[in-house]
Amino acid sequence: MDNLIGANDVLFVLLGAVMVLAMHAGFAFLEVGTVRHKNQVNALVKILVDFQYLHWPTFL
């Protein structure tokens, strides 16, 4: 029974992490959609750099 509870906890945390990453991608698309066409690459690079510096401890 304890193994099942532990597995459910891990699954819950992993699903939460996937949803947060998907939400980050959604906000990236929203921000890119609000800028002019010539600035879209700059906006994506800014978003990716922000993602890198905010989440680097997670992936160590």
CHARMM-style PDB file with segment names, atoms N, HN, CA, C and O in Angstrom:
ATOM      1  N   MET     1       0.825  -1.199   0.000  1.00  0.00      PROA
ATOM      2  CA  MET     1       0.000   0.000   0.000  1.00  0.00      PROA
ATOM      3  C   MET     1       0.864   1.256   0.000  1.00  0.00      PROA
ATOM      4  O   MET     1       0.527   2.239  -0.660  1.00  0.00      PROA
ATOM      5  N   ASP     2       1.978   1.232   0.736  1.00  0.00      PROA
ATOM      6  HN  ASP     2       2.252   0.433   1.272  1.00  0.00      PROA
ATOM      7  CA  ASP     2       2.853   2.401   0.779  1.00  0.00      PROA
ATOM      8  C   ASP     2       3.488   2.670  -0.578  1.00  0.00      PROA
ATOM      9  O   ASP     2       3.704   3.824  -0.948  1.00  0.00      PROA
ATOM     10  N   ASN     3       3.789   1.601  -1.325  1.00  0.00      PROA
ATOM     11  HN  ASN     3       3.614   0.663  -1.025  1.00  0.00      PROA
ATOM     12  CA  ASN     3       4.356   1.781  -2.659  1.00  0.00      PROA
ATOM     13  C   ASN     3       3.372   2.469  -3.588  1.00  0.00      PROA
ATOM     14  O   ASN     3       3.763   3.296  -4.412  1.00  0.00      PROA
ATOM     15  N   LEU     4       2.101   2.132  -3.460  1.00  0.00      PROA
ATOM     16  HN  LEU     4       1.783   1.460  -2.791  1.00  0.00      PROA
ATOM     17  CA  LEU     4       1.076   2.745  -4.291  1.00  0.00      PROA
ATOM     18  C   LEU     4       0.922   4.223  -3.959  1.00  0.00      PROA
ATOM     19  O   LEU     4       0.768   5.047  -4.861  1.00  0.00      PROA
ATOM     20  N   ILE     5       0.962   4.562  -2.690  1.00  0.00      PROA
ATOM     21  HN  ILE     5       1.087   3.892  -1.957  1.00  0.00      PROA
ATOM     22  CA  ILE     5       0.857   5.963  -2.280  1.00  0.00      PROA
ATOM     23  C   ILE     5       2.060   6.748  -2.784  1.00  0.00      PROA
ATOM     24  O   ILE     5       1.907   7.867  -3.275  1.00  0.00      PROA
ATOM     25  N   GLY     6       3.251   6.178  -2.668  1.00  0.00      PROA
ATOM     26  HN  GLY     6       3.376   5.270  -2.269  1.00  0.00      PROA
ATOM     27  CA  GLY     6       4.452   6.851  -3.158  1.00  0.00      PROA
ATOM     28  C   GLY     6       4.423   7.036  -4.662  1.00  0.00      PROA
ATOM     29  O   GLY     6       4.840   8.079  -5.167  1.00  0.00      PROA
ATOM     30  N   ALA     7       3.934   6.033  -5.387  1.00  0.00      PROA
ATOM     31  HN  ALA     7       3.595   5.186  -4.977  1.00  0.00      PROA
ATOM     32  CA  ALA     7       3.841   6.138  -6.843  1.00  0.00      PROA
ATOM     33  C   ALA     7       2.830   7.202  -7.249  1.00  0.00      PROA
ATOM     34  O   ALA     7       3.053   7.936  -8.212  1.00  0.00      PROA
ATOM     35  N   ASN     8       1.731   7.289  -6.526  1.00  0.00      PROA
ATOM     36  HN  ASN     8       1.550   6.692  -5.744  1.00  0.00      PROA
ATOM     37  CA  ASN     8       0.735   8.319  -6.822  1.00  0.00      PROA
ATOM     38  C   ASN     8       1.293   9.711  -6.559  1.00  0.00      PROA
ATOM     39  O   ASN     8       1.008  10.641  -7.314  1.00  0.00      PROA
ATOM     40  N   ASP     9       2.073   9.867  -5.515  1.00  0.00      PROA
ATOM     41  HN  ASP     9       2.304   9.112  -4.901  1.00  0.00      PROA
ATOM     42  CA  ASP     9       2.685  11.162  -5.222  1.00  0.00      PROA
ATOM     43  C   ASP     9       3.650  11.576  -6.328  1.00  0.00      PROA
ATOM     44  O   ASP     9       3.657  12.731  -6.753  1.00  0.00      PROA
ATOM     45  N   VAL    10       4.458  10.636  -6.788  1.00  0.00      PROA
ATOM     46  HN  VAL    10       4.452   9.698  -6.443  1.00  0.00      PROA
ATOM     47  CA  VAL    10       5.409  10.926  -7.862  1.00  0.00      PROA
ATOM     48  C   VAL    10       4.664  11.291  -9.139  1.00  0.00      PROA
ATOM     49  O   VAL    10       5.038  12.240  -9.829  1.00  0.00      PROA
ATOM     50  N   LEU    11       3.617  10.547  -9.454  1.00  0.00      PROA
ATOM     51  HN  LEU    11       3.313   9.777  -8.894  1.00  0.00      PROA
ATOM     52  CA  LEU    11       2.822  10.834 -10.642  1.00  0.00      PROA
ATOM     53  C   LEU    11       2.198  12.220 -10.563  1.00  0.00      PROA
ATOM     54  O   LEU    11       2.185  12.952 -11.552  1.00  0.00      PROA
ATOM     55  N   PHE    12       1.685  12.584  -9.401  1.00  0.00      PROA
ATOM     56  HN  PHE    12       1.696  11.989  -8.597  1.00  0.00      PROA
ATOM     57  CA  PHE    12       1.070  13.898  -9.220  1.00  0.00      PROA
ATOM     58  C   PHE    12       2.087  15.012  -9.443  1.00  0.00      PROA
ATOM     59  O   PHE    12       1.781  15.999 -10.111  1.00  0.00      PROA
ATOM     60  N   VAL    13       3.279  14.868  -8.900  1.00  0.00      PROA
ATOM     61  HN  VAL    13       3.528  14.066  -8.358  1.00  0.00      PROA
ATOM     62  CA  VAL    13       4.315  15.890  -9.052  1.00  0.00      PROA
ATOM     63  C   VAL    13       4.764  15.986 -10.509  1.00  0.00      PROA
ATOM     64  O   VAL    13       4.946  17.087 -11.028  1.00  0.00      PROA
ATOM     65  N   LEU    14       4.942  14.851 -11.167  1.00  0.00      PROA
ATOM     66  HN  LEU    14       4.793  13.957 -10.746  1.00  0.00      PROA
ATOM     67  CA  LEU    14       5.367  14.869 -12.567  1.00  0.00      PROA
ATOM     68  C   LEU    14       4.305  15.484 -13.474  1.00  0.00      PROA
ATOM     69  O   LEU    14       4.635  16.251 -14.379  1.00  0.00      PROA
ATOM     70  N   LEU    15       3.051  15.159 -13.244  1.00  0.00      PROA
ATOM     71  HN  LEU    15       2.783  14.535 -12.509  1.00  0.00      PROA
ATOM     72  CA  LEU    15       1.988  15.771 -14.041  1.00  0.00      PROA
ATOM     73  C   LEU    15       1.905  17.277 -13.796  1.00  0.00      PROA
ATOM     74  O   LEU    15       1.650  18.045 -14.724  1.00  0.00      PROA
ATOM     75  N   GLY    16       2.118  17.692 -12.565  1.00  0.00      PROA
ATOM     76  HN  GLY    16       2.325  17.068 -11.812  1.00  0.00      PROA
ATOM     77  CA  GLY    16       2.147  19.122 -12.275  1.00  0.00      PROA
ATOM     78  C   GLY    16       3.285  19.820 -12.991  1.00  0.00      PROA
ATOM     79  O   GLY    16       3.112  20.929 -13.496  1.00  0.00      PROA
ATOM     80  N   ALA    17       4.457  19.180 -13.043  1.00  0.00      PROA
ATOM     81  HN  ALA    17       4.597  18.279 -12.633  1.00  0.00      PROA
ATOM     82  CA  ALA    17       5.600  19.763 -13.744  1.00  0.00      PROA
ATOM     83  C   ALA    17       5.338  19.863 -15.239  1.00  0.00      PROA
ATOM     84  O   ALA    17       5.696  20.860 -15.866  1.00  0.00      PROA
ATOM     85  N   VAL    18       4.721  18.845 -15.809  1.00  0.00      PROA
ATOM     86  HN  VAL    18       4.430  18.036 -15.299  1.00  0.00      PROA
ATOM     87  CA  VAL    18       4.397  18.880 -17.240  1.00  0.00      PROA
ATOM     88  C   VAL    18       3.405  19.998 -17.535  1.00  0.00      PROA
ATOM     89  O   VAL    18       3.527  20.684 -18.549  1.00  0.00      PROA
ATOM     90  N   MET    19       2.436  20.183 -16.663  1.00  0.00      PROA
ATOM     91  HN  MET    19       2.338  19.626 -15.839  1.00  0.00      PROA
ATOM     92  CA  MET    19       1.460  21.254 -16.886  1.00  0.00      PROA
ATOM     93  C   MET    19       2.102  22.629 -16.780  1.00  0.00      PROA
ATOM     94  O   MET    19       1.740  23.536 -17.529  1.00  0.00      PROA
ATOM     95  N   VAL    20       3.043  22.799 -15.869  1.00  0.00      PROA
ATOM     96  HN  VAL    20       3.337  22.062 -15.260  1.00  0.00      PROA
ATOM     97  CA  VAL    20       3.738  24.082 -15.748  1.00  0.00      PROA
ATOM     98  C   VAL    20       4.567  24.355 -16.994  1.00  0.00      PROA
ATOM     99  O   VAL    20       4.579  25.481 -17.490  1.00  0.00      PROA
ATOM    100  N   LEU    21       5.258  23.347 -17.506  1.00  0.00      PROA
ATOM    101  HN  LEU    21       5.248  22.431 -17.104  1.00  0.00      PROA
ATOM    102  CA  LEU    21       6.044  23.532 -18.723  1.00  0.00      PROA
ATOM    103  C   LEU    21       5.141  23.841 -19.915  1.00  0.00      PROA
ATOM    104  O   LEU    21       5.488  24.677 -20.750  1.00  0.00      PROA
ATOM    105  N   ALA    22       3.996  23.184 -20.005  1.00  0.00      PROA
ATOM    106  HN  ALA    22       3.714  22.505 -19.327  1.00  0.00      PROA
ATOM    107  CA  ALA    22       3.056  23.470 -21.086  1.00  0.00      PROA
ATOM    108  C   ALA    22       2.493  24.882 -20.953  1.00  0.00      PROA
ATOM    109  O   ALA    22       2.279  25.561 -21.957  1.00  0.00      PROA
ATOM    110  N   MET    23       2.256  25.321 -19.733  1.00  0.00      PROA
ATOM    111  HN  MET    23       2.429  24.769 -18.918  1.00  0.00      PROA
ATOM    112  CA  MET    23       1.762  26.672 -19.512  1.00  0.00      PROA
ATOM    113  C   MET    23       2.807  27.696 -19.935  1.00  0.00      PROA
ATOM    114  O   MET    23       2.465  28.743 -20.484  1.00  0.00      PROA
ATOM    115  N   HSD    24       4.072  27.403 -19.684  1.00  0.00      PROA
ATOM    116  HN  HSD    24       4.350  26.552 -19.238  1.00  0.00      PROA
ATOM    117  CA  HSD    24       5.150  28.299 -20.088  1.00  0.00      PROA
ATOM    118  C   HSD    24       5.172  28.427 -21.606  1.00  0.00      PROA
ATOM    119  O   HSD    24       5.349  29.526 -22.132  1.00  0.00      PROA
ATOM    120  N   ALA    25       4.997  27.324 -22.309  1.00  0.00      PROA
ATOM    121  HN  ALA    25       4.854  26.431 -21.882  1.00  0.00      PROA
ATOM    122  CA  ALA    25       4.957  27.359 -23.772  1.00  0.00      PROA
ATOM    123  C   ALA    25       3.745  28.151 -24.258  1.00  0.00      PROA
ATOM    124  O   ALA    25       3.845  28.893 -25.236  1.00  0.00      PROA
ATOM    125  N   GLY    26       2.625  28.005 -23.603  1.00  0.00      PROA
ATOM    126  HN  GLY    26       2.543  27.403 -22.809  1.00  0.00      PROA
ATOM    127  CA  GLY    26       1.430  28.760 -23.984  1.00  0.00      PROA
ATOM    128  C   GLY    26       1.619  30.254 -23.822  1.00  0.00      PROA
ATOM    129  O   GLY    26       1.207  31.028 -24.686  1.00  0.00      PROA
ATOM    130  N   PHE    27       2.234  30.667 -22.729  1.00  0.00      PROA
ATOM    131  HN  PHE    27       2.568  30.038 -22.028  1.00  0.00      PROA
ATOM    132  CA  PHE    27       2.496  32.089 -22.546  1.00  0.00      PROA
ATOM    133  C   PHE    27       3.522  32.597 -23.549  1.00  0.00      PROA
ATOM    134  O   PHE    27       3.474  33.759 -23.950  1.00  0.00      PROA
ATOM    135  N   ALA    28       4.454  31.734 -23.958  1.00  0.00      PROA
ATOM    136  HN  ALA    28       4.493  30.789 -23.632  1.00  0.00      PROA
ATOM    137  CA  ALA    28       5.421  32.122 -24.986  1.00  0.00      PROA
ATOM    138  C   ALA    28       4.695  32.409 -26.297  1.00  0.00      PROA
ATOM    139  O   ALA    28       4.968  33.415 -26.952  1.00  0.00      PROA
ATOM    140  N   PHE    29       3.776  31.532 -26.679  1.00  0.00      PROA
ATOM    141  HN  PHE    29       3.554  30.715 -26.147  1.00  0.00      PROA
ATOM    142  CA  PHE    29       3.013  31.763 -27.906  1.00  0.00      PROA
ATOM    143  C   PHE    29       2.148  33.013 -27.787  1.00  0.00      PROA
ATOM    144  O   PHE    29       1.993  33.752 -28.759  1.00  0.00      PROA
ATOM    145  N   LEU    30       1.592  33.253 -26.622  1.00  0.00      PROA
ATOM    146  HN  LEU    30       1.718  32.652 -25.833  1.00  0.00      PROA
ATOM    147  CA  LEU    30       0.790  34.456 -26.415  1.00  0.00      PROA
ATOM    148  C   LEU    30       1.639  35.706 -26.585  1.00  0.00      PROA
ATOM    149  O   LEU    30       1.222  36.656 -27.247  1.00  0.00      PROA
ATOM    150  N   GLU    31       2.824  35.711 -25.992  1.00  0.00      PROA
ATOM    151  HN  GLU    31       3.163  34.939 -25.455  1.00  0.00      PROA
ATOM    152  CA  GLU    31       3.687  36.883 -26.095  1.00  0.00      PROA
ATOM    153  C   GLU    31       4.174  37.090 -27.521  1.00  0.00      PROA
ATOM    154  O   GLU    31       4.243  38.227 -27.989  1.00  0.00      PROA
ATOM    155  N   VAL    32       4.513  36.013 -28.218  1.00  0.00      PROA
ATOM    156  HN  VAL    32       4.457  35.090 -27.838  1.00  0.00      PROA
ATOM    157  CA  VAL    32       4.963  36.135 -29.604  1.00  0.00      PROA
ATOM    158  C   VAL    32       3.825  36.655 -30.482  1.00  0.00      PROA
ATOM    159  O   VAL    32       4.066  37.386 -31.442  1.00  0.00      PROA
ATOM    160  N   GLY    33       2.609  36.288 -30.163  1.00  0.00      PROA
ATOM    161  HN  GLY    33       2.412  35.694 -29.383  1.00  0.00      PROA
ATOM    162  CA  GLY    33       1.467  36.762 -30.939  1.00  0.00      PROA
ATOM    163  C   GLY    33       1.147  38.223 -30.723  1.00  0.00      PROA
ATOM    164  O   GLY    33       0.413  38.811 -31.518  1.00  0.00      PROA
ATOM    165  N   THR    34       1.671  38.828 -29.676  1.00  0.00      PROA
ATOM    166  HN  THR    34       2.268  38.351 -29.030  1.00  0.00      PROA
ATOM    167  CA  THR    34       1.362  40.228 -29.395  1.00  0.00      PROA
ATOM    168  C   THR    34       2.411  41.197 -29.922  1.00  0.00      PROA
ATOM    169  O   THR    34       2.227  42.411 -29.829  1.00  0.00      PROA
ATOM    170  N   VAL    35       3.512  40.683 -30.476  1.00  0.00      PROA
ATOM    171  HN  VAL    35       3.662  39.697 -30.551  1.00  0.00      PROA
ATOM    172  CA  VAL    35       4.547  41.571 -31.001  1.00  0.00      PROA
ATOM    173  C   VAL    35       4.506  41.556 -32.522  1.00  0.00      PROA
ATOM    174  O   VAL    35       3.904  40.672 -33.132  1.00  0.00      PROA
ATOM    175  N   ARG    36       5.150  42.540 -33.119  1.00  0.00      PROA
ATOM    176  HN  ARG    36       5.639  43.258 -32.623  1.00  0.00      PROA
ATOM    177  CA  ARG    36       5.203  42.597 -34.579  1.00  0.00      PROA
ATOM    178  C   ARG    36       6.026  41.442 -35.131  1.00  0.00      PROA
ATOM    179  O   ARG    36       6.825  40.825 -34.428  1.00  0.00      PROA
ATOM    180  N   HSD    37       5.802  41.171 -36.415  1.00  0.00      PROA
ATOM    181  HN  HSD    37       5.153  41.672 -36.986  1.00  0.00      PROA
ATOM    182  CA  HSD    37       6.461  40.030 -37.064  1.00  0.00      PROA
ATOM    183  C   HSD    37       7.977  40.139 -36.993  1.00  0.00      PROA
ATOM    184  O   HSD    37       8.662  39.134 -36.801  1.00  0.00      PROA
ATOM    185  N   LYS    38       8.503  41.337 -37.145  1.00  0.00      PROA
ATOM    186  HN  LYS    38       7.947  42.153 -37.301  1.00  0.00      PROA
ATOM    187  CA  LYS    38       9.962  41.500 -37.149  1.00  0.00      PROA
ATOM    188  C   LYS    38      10.576  41.273 -35.767  1.00  0.00      PROA
ATOM    189  O   LYS    38      11.779  41.032 -35.669  1.00  0.00      PROA
ATOM    190  N   ASN    39       9.788  41.345 -34.710  1.00  0.00      PROA
ATOM    191  HN  ASN    39       8.811  41.541 -34.790  1.00  0.00      PROA
ATOM    192  CA  ASN    39      10.303  41.178 -33.348  1.00  0.00      PROA
ATOM    193  C   ASN    39      10.008  39.806 -32.747  1.00  0.00      PROA
ATOM    194  O   ASN    39      10.321  39.572 -31.580  1.00  0.00      PROA
ATOM    195  N   GLN    40       9.419  38.901 -33.511  1.00  0.00      PROA
ATOM    196  HN  GLN    40       9.165  39.091 -34.459  1.00  0.00      PROA
ATOM    197  CA  GLN    40       9.026  37.614 -32.954  1.00  0.00      PROA
ATOM    198  C   GLN    40      10.219  36.759 -32.548  1.00  0.00      PROA
ATOM    199  O   GLN    40      10.174  36.077 -31.524  1.00  0.00      PROA
ATOM    200  N   VAL    41      11.287  36.791 -33.346  1.00  0.00      PROA
ATOM    201  HN  VAL    41      11.323  37.345 -34.178  1.00  0.00      PROA
ATOM    202  CA  VAL    41      12.469  35.995 -32.999  1.00  0.00      PROA
ATOM    203  C   VAL    41      13.093  36.525 -31.716  1.00  0.00      PROA
ATOM    204  O   VAL    41      13.506  35.741 -30.861  1.00  0.00      PROA
ATOM    205  N   ASN    42      13.167  37.836 -31.572  1.00  0.00      PROA
ATOM    206  HN  ASN    42      12.832  38.473 -32.266  1.00  0.00      PROA
ATOM    207  CA  ASN    42      13.723  38.417 -30.350  1.00  0.00      PROA
ATOM    208  C   ASN    42      12.883  38.048 -29.130  1.00  0.00      PROA
ATOM    209  O   ASN    42      13.431  37.767 -28.064  1.00  0.00      PROA
ATOM    210  N   ALA    43      11.571  38.048 -29.277  1.00  0.00      PROA
ATOM    211  HN  ALA    43      11.127  38.276 -30.143  1.00  0.00      PROA
ATOM    212  CA  ALA    43      10.698  37.684 -28.163  1.00  0.00      PROA
ATOM    213  C   ALA    43      10.895  36.218 -27.779  1.00  0.00      PROA
ATOM    214  O   ALA    43      10.936  35.889 -26.593  1.00  0.00      PROA
ATOM    215  N   LEU    44      11.017  35.331 -28.779  1.00  0.00      PROA
ATOM    216  HN  LEU    44      10.983  35.598 -29.742  1.00  0.00      PROA
ATOM    217  CA  LEU    44      11.240  33.916 -28.470  1.00  0.00      PROA
ATOM    218  C   LEU    44      12.579  33.691 -27.790  1.00  0.00      PROA
ATOM    219  O   LEU    44      12.676  32.888 -26.862  1.00  0.00      PROA
ATOM    220  N   VAL    45      13.611  34.390 -28.240  1.00  0.00      PROA
ATOM    221  HN  VAL    45      13.532  35.042 -28.994  1.00  0.00      PROA
ATOM    222  CA  VAL    45      14.926  34.245 -27.609  1.00  0.00      PROA
ATOM    223  C   VAL    45      14.869  34.726 -26.166  1.00  0.00      PROA
ATOM    224  O   VAL    45      15.439  34.094 -25.277  1.00  0.00      PROA
ATOM    225  N   LYS    46      14.190  35.834 -25.929  1.00  0.00      PROA
ATOM    226  HN  LYS    46      13.726  36.348 -26.651  1.00  0.00      PROA
ATOM    227  CA  LYS    46      14.049  36.343 -24.566  1.00  0.00      PROA
ATOM    228  C   LYS    46      13.315  35.336 -23.683  1.00  0.00      PROA
ATOM    229  O   LYS    46      13.704  35.119 -22.535  1.00  0.00      PROA
ATOM    230  N   ILE    47      12.273  34.731 -24.205  1.00  0.00      PROA
ATOM    231  HN  ILE    47      11.957  34.908 -25.137  1.00  0.00      PROA
ATOM    232  CA  ILE    47      11.502  33.754 -23.446  1.00  0.00      PROA
ATOM    233  C   ILE    47      12.348  32.526 -23.137  1.00  0.00      PROA
ATOM    234  O   ILE    47      12.307  32.010 -22.020  1.00  0.00      PROA
ATOM    235  N   LEU    48      13.113  32.055 -24.116  1.00  0.00      PROA
ATOM    236  HN  LEU    48      13.146  32.475 -25.023  1.00  0.00      PROA
ATOM    237  CA  LEU    48      13.963  30.885 -23.893  1.00  0.00      PROA
ATOM    238  C   LEU    48      15.066  31.168 -22.884  1.00  0.00      PROA
ATOM    239  O   LEU    48      15.396  30.307 -22.068  1.00  0.00      PROA
ATOM    240  N   VAL    49      15.637  32.367 -22.932  1.00  0.00      PROA
ATOM    241  HN  VAL    49      15.368  33.066 -23.595  1.00  0.00      PROA
ATOM    242  CA  VAL    49      16.677  32.729 -21.961  1.00  0.00      PROA
ATOM    243  C   VAL    49      16.071  32.837 -20.564  1.00  0.00      PROA
ATOM    244  O   VAL    49      16.672  32.385 -19.589  1.00  0.00      PROA
ATOM    245  N   ASP    50      14.894  33.428 -20.465  1.00  0.00      PROA
ATOM    246  HN  ASP    50      14.406  33.794 -21.257  1.00  0.00      PROA
ATOM    247  CA  ASP    50      14.208  33.487 -19.168  1.00  0.00      PROA
ATOM    248  C   ASP    50      13.942  32.088 -18.632  1.00  0.00      PROA
ATOM    249  O   ASP    50      14.151  31.819 -17.449  1.00  0.00      PROA
ATOM    250  N   PHE    51      13.482  31.202 -19.500  1.00  0.00      PROA
ATOM    251  HN  PHE    51      13.312  31.420 -20.461  1.00  0.00      PROA
ATOM    252  CA  PHE    51      13.216  29.823 -19.097  1.00  0.00      PROA
ATOM    253  C   PHE    51      14.485  29.146 -18.611  1.00  0.00      PROA
ATOM    254  O   PHE    51      14.471  28.420 -17.617  1.00  0.00      PROA
ATOM    255  N   GLN    52      15.579  29.385 -19.314  1.00  0.00      PROA
ATOM    256  HN  GLN    52      15.591  29.975 -20.122  1.00  0.00      PROA
ATOM    257  CA  GLN    52      16.856  28.762 -18.951  1.00  0.00      PROA
ATOM    258  C   GLN    52      17.309  29.212 -17.570  1.00  0.00      PROA
ATOM    259  O   GLN    52      17.694  28.379 -16.749  1.00  0.00      PROA
ATOM    260  N   TYR    53      17.271  30.506 -17.300  1.00  0.00      PROA
ATOM    261  HN  TYR    53      16.958  31.183 -17.966  1.00  0.00      PROA
ATOM    262  CA  TYR    53      17.775  31.009 -16.026  1.00  0.00      PROA
ATOM    263  C   TYR    53      16.823  30.762 -14.864  1.00  0.00      PROA
ATOM    264  O   TYR    53      17.263  30.662 -13.719  1.00  0.00      PROA
ATOM    265  N   LEU    54      15.535  30.663 -15.136  1.00  0.00      PROA
ATOM    266  HN  LEU    54      15.177  30.744 -16.066  1.00  0.00      PROA
ATOM    267  CA  LEU    54      14.592  30.421 -14.049  1.00  0.00      PROA
ATOM    268  C   LEU    54      14.509  28.953 -13.653  1.00  0.00      PROA
ATOM    269  O   LEU    54      14.188  28.638 -12.507  1.00  0.00      PROA
ATOM    270  N   HSD    55      14.797  28.049 -14.593  1.00  0.00      PROA
ATOM    271  HN  HSD    55      15.058  28.305 -15.524  1.00  0.00      PROA
ATOM    272  CA  HSD    55      14.607  26.632 -14.325  1.00  0.00      PROA
ATOM    273  C   HSD    55      15.900  25.831 -14.292  1.00  0.00      PROA
ATOM    274  O   HSD    55      15.848  24.601 -14.268  1.00  0.00      PROA
ATOM    275  N   TRP    56      17.046  26.475 -14.292  1.00  0.00      PROA
ATOM    276  HN  TRP    56      17.088  27.474 -14.312  1.00  0.00      PROA
ATOM    277  CA  TRP    56      18.292  25.699 -14.306  1.00  0.00      PROA
ATOM    278  C   TRP    56      18.486  24.843 -13.061  1.00  0.00      PROA
ATOM    279  O   TRP    56      19.071  23.767 -13.182  1.00  0.00      PROA
ATOM    280  N   PRO    57      18.035  25.245 -11.872  1.00  0.00      PROA
ATOM    281  CA  PRO    57      18.226  24.339 -10.724  1.00  0.00      PROA
ATOM    282  C   PRO    57      17.387  23.062 -10.834  1.00  0.00      PROA
ATOM    283  O   PRO    57      17.741  22.033 -10.258  1.00  0.00      PROA
ATOM    284  N   THR    58      16.287  23.128 -11.565  1.00  0.00      PROA
ATOM    285  HN  THR    58      15.999  23.964 -12.033  1.00  0.00      PROA
ATOM    286  CA  THR    58      15.421  21.966 -11.705  1.00  0.00      PROA
ATOM    287  C   THR    58      16.111  20.846 -12.460  1.00  0.00      PROA
ATOM    288  O   THR    58      15.913  19.671 -12.150  1.00  0.00      PROA
ATOM    289  N   PHE    59      16.916  21.199 -13.443  1.00  0.00      PROA
ATOM    290  HN  PHE    59      17.077  22.154 -13.694  1.00  0.00      PROA
ATOM    291  CA  PHE    59      17.489  20.195 -14.333  1.00  0.00      PROA
ATOM    292  C   PHE    59      18.907  19.804 -13.957  1.00  0.00      PROA
ATOM    293  O   PHE    59      19.562  19.097 -14.723  1.00  0.00      PROA
ATOM    294  N   LEU    60      19.400  20.231 -12.820  1.00  0.00      PROA
ATOM    295  HN  LEU    60      18.868  20.806 -12.198  1.00  0.00      PROA
ATOM    296  CA  LEU    60      20.747  19.830 -12.400  1.00  0.00      PROA
ATOM    297  C   LEU    60      20.760  18.427 -11.847  1.00  0.00      PROA
ATOM    298  OT1 LEU    60      21.814  17.931 -11.446  1.00  0.00      PROA
TER     299      LEU     60
END
